[in-house]
Amino acid sequence: ISQKEDARAQRALSNRLMELEAGAVAYANSSASGDKLEGEFEGMRVRQTVLPLKLTDAKGQLIEGLISVNVEVLWENRGQERVKAVTFYAYPQGTAAQ
């Protein structure tokens, strides 16, 4: 992978993380093949997977609303699919238990 291609994928990944943090993109699963990117990121796709986490607090009570988010940027180089990914935990606003 060229450094230029790797840097472009890293920017696409960073952009998606900022969109999630800003609320511009929902914490939801994308299509299995990913969403096509445009402009500077032409030829790349972003795929995101969201899973609820079943974690408990010190009292053994389930922490409601905590999710695991996996974001991948995919592209093809010399006939091979390349992937740059990050996984993180999130507690989106509006998910706190009442």
N, CA, C and O atoms as a GROMACS GRO file, in nm:
protein
  392
    1ILE      N    1   0.086  -0.118   0.000
    1ILE     CA    2   0.000   0.000   0.000
    1ILE      C    3   0.090   0.123   0.000
    1ILE      O    4   0.186   0.131   0.077
    2SER      N    5   0.058   0.218  -0.086
    2SER     CA    6   0.138   0.340  -0.089
    2SER      C    7   0.104   0.427   0.032
    2SER      O    8  -0.006   0.419   0.087
    3GLN      N    9   0.200   0.509   0.071
    3GLN     CA   10   0.176   0.599   0.185
    3GLN      C   11   0.064   0.697   0.154
    3GLN      O   12  -0.013   0.735   0.243
    4LYS      N   13   0.055   0.738   0.028
    4LYS     CA   14  -0.050   0.833  -0.012
    4LYS      C   15  -0.189   0.769   0.004
    4LYS      O   16  -0.281   0.832   0.055
    5GLU      N   17  -0.202   0.644  -0.040
    5GLU     CA   18  -0.328   0.572  -0.029
    5GLU      C   19  -0.365   0.548   0.118
    5GLU      O   20  -0.480   0.564   0.158
    6ASP      N   21  -0.266   0.509   0.196
    6ASP     CA   22  -0.287   0.484   0.338
    6ASP      C   23  -0.332   0.612   0.409
    6ASP      O   24  -0.422   0.608   0.493
    7ALA      N   25  -0.270   0.724   0.376
    7ALA     CA   26  -0.307   0.852   0.437
    7ALA      C   27  -0.449   0.893   0.396
    7ALA      O   28  -0.522   0.949   0.478
    8ARG      N   29  -0.486   0.866   0.272
    8ARG     CA   30  -0.621   0.898   0.225
    8ARG      C   31  -0.725   0.814   0.300
    8ARG      O   32  -0.830   0.866   0.339
    9ALA      N   33  -0.696   0.687   0.320
    9ALA     CA   34  -0.787   0.601   0.395
    9ALA      C   35  -0.797   0.647   0.541
    9ALA      O   36  -0.906   0.645   0.599
   10GLN      N   37  -0.686   0.688   0.598
   10GLN     CA   38  -0.687   0.737   0.736
   10GLN      C   39  -0.773   0.863   0.749
   10GLN      O   40  -0.845   0.880   0.847
   11ARG      N   41  -0.766   0.953   0.650
   11ARG     CA   42  -0.848   1.075   0.651
   11ARG      C   43  -0.997   1.038   0.640
   11ARG      O   44  -1.081   1.097   0.708
   12ALA      N   45  -1.029   0.942   0.554
   12ALA     CA   46  -1.168   0.899   0.538
   12ALA      C   47  -1.220   0.841   0.669
   12ALA      O   48  -1.333   0.868   0.709
   13LEU      N   49  -1.138   0.761   0.736
   13LEU     CA   50  -1.175   0.702   0.864
   13LEU      C   51  -1.193   0.811   0.970
   13LEU      O   52  -1.291   0.808   1.045
   14SER      N   53  -1.101   0.905   0.976
   14SER     CA   54  -1.110   1.017   1.072
   14SER      C   55  -1.236   1.100   1.047
   14SER      O   56  -1.302   1.143   1.142
   15ASN      N   57  -1.267   1.124   0.920
   15ASN     CA   58  -1.387   1.201   0.886
   15ASN      C   59  -1.513   1.132   0.939
   15ASN      O   60  -1.601   1.198   0.995
   16ARG      N   61  -1.521   0.999   0.922
   16ARG     CA   62  -1.640   0.928   0.970
   16ARG      C   63  -1.650   0.936   1.122
   16ARG      O   64  -1.759   0.952   1.176
   17LEU      N   65  -1.537   0.925   1.191
   17LEU     CA   66  -1.539   0.934   1.337
   17LEU      C   67  -1.589   1.072   1.381
   17LEU      O   68  -1.666   1.082   1.476
   18MET      N   69  -1.544   1.177   1.313
   18MET     CA   70  -1.591   1.312   1.346
   18MET      C   71  -1.740   1.328   1.317
   18MET      O   72  -1.811   1.393   1.393
   19GLU      N   73  -1.788   1.267   1.207
   19GLU     CA   74  -1.930   1.274   1.173
   19GLU      C   75  -2.014   1.203   1.281
   19GLU      O   76  -2.120   1.252   1.319
   20LEU      N   77  -1.967   1.090   1.329
   20LEU     CA   78  -2.037   1.019   1.436
   20LEU      C   79  -2.040   1.103   1.564
   20LEU      O   80  -2.145   1.117   1.627
   21GLU      N   81  -1.926   1.158   1.601
   21GLU     CA   82  -1.917   1.238   1.723
   21GLU      C   83  -2.006   1.362   1.716
   21GLU      O   84  -2.066   1.401   1.816
   22ALA      N   85  -2.015   1.422   1.598
   22ALA     CA   86  -2.096   1.544   1.581
   22ALA      C   87  -2.245   1.513   1.567
   22ALA      O   88  -2.327   1.605   1.572
   23GLY      N   89  -2.280   1.386   1.549
   23GLY     CA   90  -2.420   1.350   1.531
   23GLY      C   91  -2.468   1.364   1.388
   23GLY      O   92  -2.587   1.353   1.362
   24ALA      N   93  -2.376   1.389   1.294
   24ALA     CA   94  -2.413   1.404   1.153
   24ALA      C   95  -2.444   1.268   1.090
   24ALA      O   96  -2.515   1.261   0.989
   25VAL      N   97  -2.390   1.162   1.148
   25VAL     CA   98  -2.415   1.025   1.102
   25VAL      C   99  -2.462   0.945   1.222
   25VAL      O  100  -2.407   0.957   1.331
   26ALA      N  101  -2.564   0.864   1.202
   26ALA     CA  102  -2.621   0.785   1.312
   26ALA      C  103  -2.532   0.666   1.348
   26ALA      O  104  -2.460   0.613   1.263
   27TYR      N  105  -2.538   0.627   1.473
   27TYR     CA  106  -2.473   0.504   1.518
   27TYR      C  107  -2.562   0.388   1.474
   27TYR      O  108  -2.645   0.339   1.550
   28ALA      N  109  -2.543   0.344   1.350
   28ALA     CA  110  -2.626   0.237   1.292
   28ALA      C  111  -2.541   0.157   1.195
   28ALA      O  112  -2.439   0.204   1.146
   29ASN      N  113  -2.584   0.035   1.168
   29ASN     CA  114  -2.513  -0.049   1.073
   29ASN      C  115  -2.530   0.005   0.932
   29ASN      O  116  -2.637   0.051   0.894
   30SER      N  117  -2.422   0.000   0.854
   30SER     CA  118  -2.430   0.036   0.713
   30SER      C  119  -2.463  -0.090   0.636
   30SER      O  120  -2.479  -0.197   0.695
   31SER      N  121  -2.474  -0.080   0.505
   31SER     CA  122  -2.497  -0.199   0.424
   31SER      C  123  -2.375  -0.290   0.434
   31SER      O  124  -2.266  -0.244   0.467
   32ALA      N  125  -2.393  -0.417   0.407
   32ALA     CA  126  -2.285  -0.515   0.418
   32ALA      C  127  -2.166  -0.481   0.330
   32ALA      O  128  -2.052  -0.508   0.365
   33SER      N  129  -2.193  -0.422   0.214
   33SER     CA  130  -2.083  -0.387   0.123
   33SER      C  131  -2.023  -0.250   0.155
   33SER      O  132  -1.917  -0.216   0.103
   34GLY      N  133  -2.089  -0.173   0.240
   34GLY     CA  134  -2.040  -0.040   0.274
   34GLY      C  135  -2.100   0.068   0.187
   34GLY      O  136  -2.160   0.039   0.083
   35ASP      N  137  -2.083   0.192   0.229
   35ASP     CA  138  -2.134   0.308   0.156
   35ASP      C  139  -2.022   0.368   0.074
   35ASP      O  140  -1.912   0.392   0.125
   36LYS      N  141  -2.049   0.394  -0.053
   36LYS     CA  142  -1.948   0.452  -0.141
   36LYS      C  143  -1.916   0.596  -0.098
   36LYS      O  144  -2.006   0.674  -0.064
   37LEU      N  145  -1.788   0.628  -0.101
   37LEU     CA  146  -1.744   0.764  -0.069
   37LEU      C  147  -1.719   0.840  -0.198
   37LEU      O  148  -1.694   0.780  -0.303
   38GLU      N  149  -1.728   0.971  -0.189
   38GLU     CA  150  -1.713   1.055  -0.308
   38GLU      C  151  -1.600   1.154  -0.291
   38GLU      O  152  -1.535   1.160  -0.187
   39GLY      N  153  -1.578   1.232  -0.396
   39GLY     CA  154  -1.478   1.338  -0.391
   39GLY      C  155  -1.338   1.283  -0.376
   39GLY      O  156  -1.297   1.194  -0.452
   40GLU      N  157  -1.265   1.334  -0.280
   40GLU     CA  158  -1.127   1.294  -0.253
   40GLU      C  159  -1.116   1.143  -0.226
   40GLU      O  160  -1.010   1.084  -0.248
   41PHE      N  161  -1.226   1.083  -0.180
   41PHE     CA  162  -1.224   0.942  -0.139
   41PHE      C  163  -1.290   0.849  -0.242
   41PHE      O  164  -1.328   0.737  -0.209
   42GLU      N  165  -1.303   0.896  -0.364
   42GLU     CA  166  -1.360   0.816  -0.474
   42GLU      C  167  -1.290   0.681  -0.480
   42GLU      O  168  -1.167   0.673  -0.473
   43GLY      N  169  -1.368   0.574  -0.491
   43GLY     CA  170  -1.312   0.439  -0.498
   43GLY      C  171  -1.302   0.371  -0.362
   43GLY      O  172  -1.262   0.255  -0.352
   44MET      N  173  -1.339   0.442  -0.258
   44MET     CA  174  -1.337   0.386  -0.123
   44MET      C  175  -1.480   0.371  -0.073
   44MET      O  176  -1.571   0.439  -0.119
   45ARG      N  177  -1.497   0.279   0.022
   45ARG     CA  178  -1.627   0.258   0.086
   45ARG      C  179  -1.606   0.261   0.237
   45ARG      O  180  -1.498   0.227   0.286
   46VAL      N  181  -1.709   0.303   0.309
   46VAL     CA  182  -1.703   0.299   0.455
   46VAL      C  183  -1.814   0.205   0.503
   46VAL      O  184  -1.928   0.214   0.459
   47ARG      N  185  -1.776   0.116   0.593
   47ARG     CA  186  -1.872   0.020   0.649
   47ARG      C  187  -1.866   0.034   0.800
   47ARG      O  188  -1.759   0.042   0.860
   48GLN      N  189  -1.984   0.035   0.860
   48GLN     CA  190  -1.988   0.051   1.006
   48GLN      C  191  -2.083  -0.052   1.065
   48GLN      O  192  -2.191  -0.077   1.013
   49THR      N  193  -2.038  -0.110   1.176
   49THR     CA  194  -2.116  -0.211   1.247
   49THR      C  195  -2.131  -0.168   1.392
   49THR      O  196  -2.033  -0.131   1.458
   50VAL      N  197  -2.253  -0.173   1.441
   50VAL     CA  198  -2.282  -0.131   1.578
   50VAL      C  199  -2.344  -0.250   1.653
   50VAL      O  200  -2.439  -0.312   1.606
   51LEU      N  201  -2.288  -0.279   1.769
   51LEU     CA  202  -2.339  -0.389   1.852
   51LEU      C  203  -2.362  -0.339   1.995
   51LEU      O  204  -2.278  -0.268   2.050
   52PRO      N  205  -2.475  -0.376   2.055
   52PRO     CA  206  -2.496  -0.338   2.195
   52PRO      C  207  -2.400  -0.416   2.285
   52PRO      O  208  -2.373  -0.534   2.260
   53LEU      N  209  -2.350  -0.350   2.387
   53LEU     CA  210  -2.262  -0.416   2.483
   53LEU      C  211  -2.342  -0.453   2.607
   53LEU      O  212  -2.428  -0.377   2.652
   54LYS      N  213  -2.315  -0.568   2.660
   54LYS     CA  214  -2.383  -0.614   2.781
   54LYS      C  215  -2.282  -0.612   2.895
   54LYS      O  216  -2.231  -0.715   2.938
   55LEU      N  217  -2.256  -0.492   2.943
   55LEU     CA  218  -2.163  -0.473   3.053
   55LEU      C  219  -2.239  -0.433   3.179
   55LEU      O  220  -2.346  -0.372   3.171
   56THR      N  221  -2.184  -0.468   3.292
   56THR     CA  222  -2.249  -0.432   3.419
   56THR      C  223  -2.160  -0.339   3.499
   56THR      O  224  -2.038  -0.336   3.482
   57ASP      N  225  -2.224  -0.264   3.588
   57ASP     CA  226  -2.150  -0.173   3.676
   57ASP      C  227  -2.103  -0.250   3.800
   57ASP      O  228  -2.119  -0.372   3.808
   58ALA      N  229  -2.045  -0.180   3.895
   58ALA     CA  230  -1.991  -0.243   4.016
   58ALA      C  231  -2.099  -0.314   4.099
   58ALA      O  232  -2.069  -0.405   4.176
   59LYS      N  233  -2.225  -0.272   4.081
   59LYS     CA  234  -2.335  -0.334   4.155
   59LYS      C  235  -2.398  -0.451   4.078
   59LYS      O  236  -2.494  -0.512   4.123
   60GLY      N  237  -2.341  -0.481   3.961
   60GLY     CA  238  -2.392  -0.591   3.880
   60GLY      C  239  -2.512  -0.554   3.794
   60GLY      O  240  -2.575  -0.642   3.735
   61GLN      N  241  -2.544  -0.424   3.786
   61GLN     CA  242  -2.657  -0.380   3.706
   61GLN      C  243  -2.611  -0.353   3.563
   61GLN      O  244  -2.503  -0.298   3.540
   62LEU      N  245  -2.694  -0.392   3.466
   62LEU     CA  246  -2.664  -0.373   3.325
   62LEU      C  247  -2.652  -0.224   3.293
   62LEU      O  248  -2.738  -0.145   3.334
   63ILE      N  249  -2.548  -0.187   3.221
   63ILE     CA  250  -2.531  -0.048   3.175
   63ILE      C  251  -2.603  -0.036   3.042
   63ILE      O  252  -2.555  -0.087   2.941
   64GLU      N  253  -2.717   0.030   3.043
   64GLU     CA  254  -2.800   0.044   2.923
   64GLU      C  255  -2.740   0.145   2.825
   64GLU      O  256  -2.690   0.249   2.866
   65GLY      N  257  -2.747   0.113   2.695
   65GLY     CA  258  -2.711   0.209   2.591
   65GLY      C  259  -2.567   0.209   2.545
   65GLY      O  260  -2.534   0.279   2.449
   66LEU      N  261  -2.480   0.135   2.610
   66LEU     CA  262  -2.340   0.130   2.571
   66LEU      C  263  -2.326   0.042   2.447
   66LEU      O  264  -2.381  -0.068   2.443
   67ILE      N  265  -2.252   0.091   2.346
   67ILE     CA  266  -2.238   0.016   2.220
   67ILE      C  267  -2.092   0.005   2.179
   67ILE      O  268  -2.007   0.084   2.219
   68SER      N  269  -2.066  -0.095   2.097
   68SER     CA  270  -1.936  -0.112   2.033
   68SER      C  271  -1.955  -0.074   1.887
   68SER      O  272  -2.048  -0.120   1.821
   69VAL      N  273  -1.866   0.012   1.836
   69VAL     CA  274  -1.876   0.059   1.698
   69VAL      C  275  -1.748   0.021   1.624
   69VAL      O  276  -1.638   0.053   1.669
   70ASN      N  277  -1.763  -0.048   1.512
   70ASN     CA  278  -1.650  -0.081   1.427
   70ASN      C  279  -1.668  -0.006   1.295
   70ASN      O  280  -1.770  -0.022   1.228
   71VAL      N  281  -1.570   0.075   1.258
   71VAL     CA  282  -1.575   0.151   1.134
   71VAL      C  283  -1.458   0.107   1.047
   71VAL      O  284  -1.343   0.106   1.091
   72GLU      N  285  -1.489   0.070   0.922
   72GLU     CA  286  -1.387   0.026   0.828
   72GLU      C  287  -1.393   0.110   0.702
   72GLU      O  288  -1.501   0.143   0.653
   73VAL      N  289  -1.277   0.144   0.649
   73VAL     CA  290  -1.267   0.204   0.517
   73VAL      C  291  -1.206   0.096   0.428
   73VAL      O  292  -1.100   0.041   0.460
   74LEU      N  293  -1.273   0.067   0.318
   74LEU     CA  294  -1.230  -0.040   0.227
   74LEU      C  295  -1.200   0.018   0.090
   74LEU      O  296  -1.269   0.109   0.044
   75TRP      N  297  -1.099  -0.034   0.024
   75TRP     CA  298  -1.068   0.004  -0.112
   75TRP      C  299  -0.989  -0.108  -0.178
   75TRP      O  300  -0.943  -0.200  -0.110
   76GLU      N  301  -0.976  -0.101  -0.308
   76GLU     CA  302  -0.904  -0.204  -0.382
   76GLU      C  303  -0.772  -0.148  -0.432
   76GLU      O  304  -0.764  -0.035  -0.480
   77ASN      N  305  -0.669  -0.230  -0.421
   77ASN     CA  306  -0.536  -0.193  -0.469
   77ASN      C  307  -0.474  -0.315  -0.534
   77ASN      O  308  -0.454  -0.418  -0.469
   78ARG      N  309  -0.444  -0.303  -0.661
   78ARG     CA  310  -0.382  -0.414  -0.736
   78ARG      C  311  -0.461  -0.544  -0.723
   78ARG      O  312  -0.404  -0.652  -0.707
   79GLY      N  313  -0.594  -0.531  -0.729
   79GLY     CA  314  -0.680  -0.648  -0.726
   79GLY      C  315  -0.707  -0.706  -0.587
   79GLY      O  316  -0.777  -0.806  -0.575
   80GLN      N  317  -0.653  -0.644  -0.484
   80GLN     CA  318  -0.675  -0.693  -0.348
   80GLN      C  319  -0.751  -0.588  -0.267
   80GLN      O  320  -0.725  -0.468  -0.277
   81GLU      N  321  -0.847  -0.638  -0.186
   81GLU     CA  322  -0.920  -0.546  -0.100
   81GLU      C  323  -0.833  -0.508   0.020
   81GLU      O  324  -0.773  -0.593   0.084
   82ARG      N  325  -0.829  -0.380   0.047
   82ARG     CA  326  -0.754  -0.326   0.162
   82ARG      C  327  -0.854  -0.270   0.261
   82ARG      O  328  -0.962  -0.225   0.224
   83VAL      N  329  -0.816  -0.273   0.388
   83VAL     CA  330  -0.905  -0.226   0.494
   83VAL      C  331  -0.824  -0.149   0.598
   83VAL      O  332  -0.716  -0.191   0.638
   84LYS      N  333  -0.879  -0.038   0.641
   84LYS     CA  334  -0.826   0.036   0.756
   84LYS      C  335  -0.945   0.048   0.850
   84LYS      O  336  -1.052   0.091   0.809
   85ALA      N  337  -0.927   0.010   0.978
   85ALA     CA  338  -1.042   0.003   1.069
   85ALA      C  339  -1.008   0.052   1.209
   85ALA      O  340  -0.893   0.058   1.250
   86VAL      N  341  -1.115   0.087   1.280
   86VAL     CA  342  -1.104   0.123   1.422
   86VAL      C  343  -1.231   0.074   1.492
   86VAL      O  344  -1.341   0.080   1.436
   87THR      N  345  -1.215   0.027   1.614
   87THR     CA  346  -1.329  -0.014   1.697
   87THR      C  347  -1.324   0.065   1.827
   87THR      O  348  -1.218   0.081   1.887
   88PHE      N  349  -1.439   0.115   1.868
   88PHE     CA  350  -1.445   0.193   1.992
   88PHE      C  351  -1.580   0.172   2.059
   88PHE      O  352  -1.674   0.122   1.998
   89TYR      N  353  -1.589   0.212   2.184
   89TYR     CA  354  -1.713   0.207   2.260
   89TYR      C  355  -1.775   0.346   2.261
   89TYR      O  356  -1.704   0.446   2.263
   90ALA      N  357  -1.908   0.350   2.260
   90ALA     CA  358  -1.976   0.479   2.263
   90ALA      C  359  -2.100   0.468   2.353
   90ALA      O  360  -2.157   0.361   2.372
   91TYR      N  361  -2.137   0.580   2.406
   91TYR     CA  362  -2.258   0.593   2.487
   91TYR      C  363  -2.336   0.710   2.429
   91TYR      O  364  -2.334   0.820   2.484
   92PRO      N  365  -2.404   0.687   2.315
   92PRO     CA  366  -2.472   0.797   2.246
   92PRO      C  367  -2.571   0.869   2.336
   92PRO      O  368  -2.633   0.808   2.423
   93GLN      N  369  -2.586   0.998   2.315
   93GLN     CA  370  -2.680   1.077   2.393
   93GLN      C  371  -2.820   1.023   2.373
   93GLN      O  372  -2.855   0.974   2.265
   94GLY      N  373  -2.900   1.031   2.477
   94GLY     CA  374  -3.039   0.988   2.468
   94GLY      C  375  -3.058   0.841   2.494
   94GLY      O  376  -3.169   0.789   2.478
   95THR      N  377  -2.951   0.770   2.535
   95THR     CA  378  -2.965   0.627   2.560
   95THR      C  379  -2.959   0.591   2.708
   95THR      O  380  -2.969   0.474   2.744
   96ALA      N  381  -2.942   0.691   2.793
   96ALA     CA  382  -2.930   0.663   2.936
   96ALA      C  383  -3.059   0.602   2.990
   96ALA      O  384  -3.169   0.638   2.947
   97ALA      N  385  -3.044   0.511   3.082
   97ALA     CA  386  -3.162   0.446   3.144
   97ALA      C  387  -3.239   0.548   3.226
   97ALA      O  388  -3.181   0.637   3.288
   98GLN      N  389  -3.368   0.534   3.227
   98GLN     CA  390  -3.454   0.625   3.304
   98GLN      C  391  -3.468   0.575   3.445
   98GLN      O  392  -3.537   0.638   3.526
   0.00000   0.00000   0.00000
